[in-house]
């Protein structure tokens, strides 16, 4: 397992994160040593940046939820 970030890794991260310019942090979540930033981008919608302290970073597109839940989900909510 890698213990440090190389210049190549840094270059790839910077290139990937260029798409975050112009966005703003909508929400921040923390679970133990993980931090999740929900970022709202004007042209792409919402993305999440996952970070685990000293381990990894991951950018993930947030899937759009349907306007109304399916009937099965509505029934479960009524219980």
C-alpha positions, -999 to +999 in steps of 0.1 A: +000+000+000+012+035-008+023+056+021+027+089+002+014+108-028+036+110-059+038+140-083+018+119-108-009+113-083-011+149-075-013+159-111-042+135-117-060+148-086-056+185-097-069+176-132-099+158-118-107+186-093-106+214-120-142+205-126-150+217-090-141+253-097-172+275-094-190+251-071-198+255-034-199+232-005-235+223+002-231+199+031-204+182+051-208+148+068-183+131+092-183+094+101-154+085+124-123+092+103-142+098+070-154+132+058-178+136+029-182+170+012-213+175-009-205+200-035-231+218-057-217+226-092-237+249-115-231+229-146-230+193-133-253+192-103-241+176-071-209+156-065-195+142-033-158+142-023-150+114+001-119+116+022-105+091+047-078+107+069-044+098+054-058+070+033-078+081+002-098+107-017-127+099-041-150+120-062-184+106-068-214+119-088-247+121-068-275+103-085-307+123-090-336+110-070-370+106-088-396+133-082-419+109-064-411+076-048-425+043-062-457+030-047-438+003-027-417+029-010-447+051-003-465+021+014-434+014+036-434+051+047-470+049+059-463+019+082 
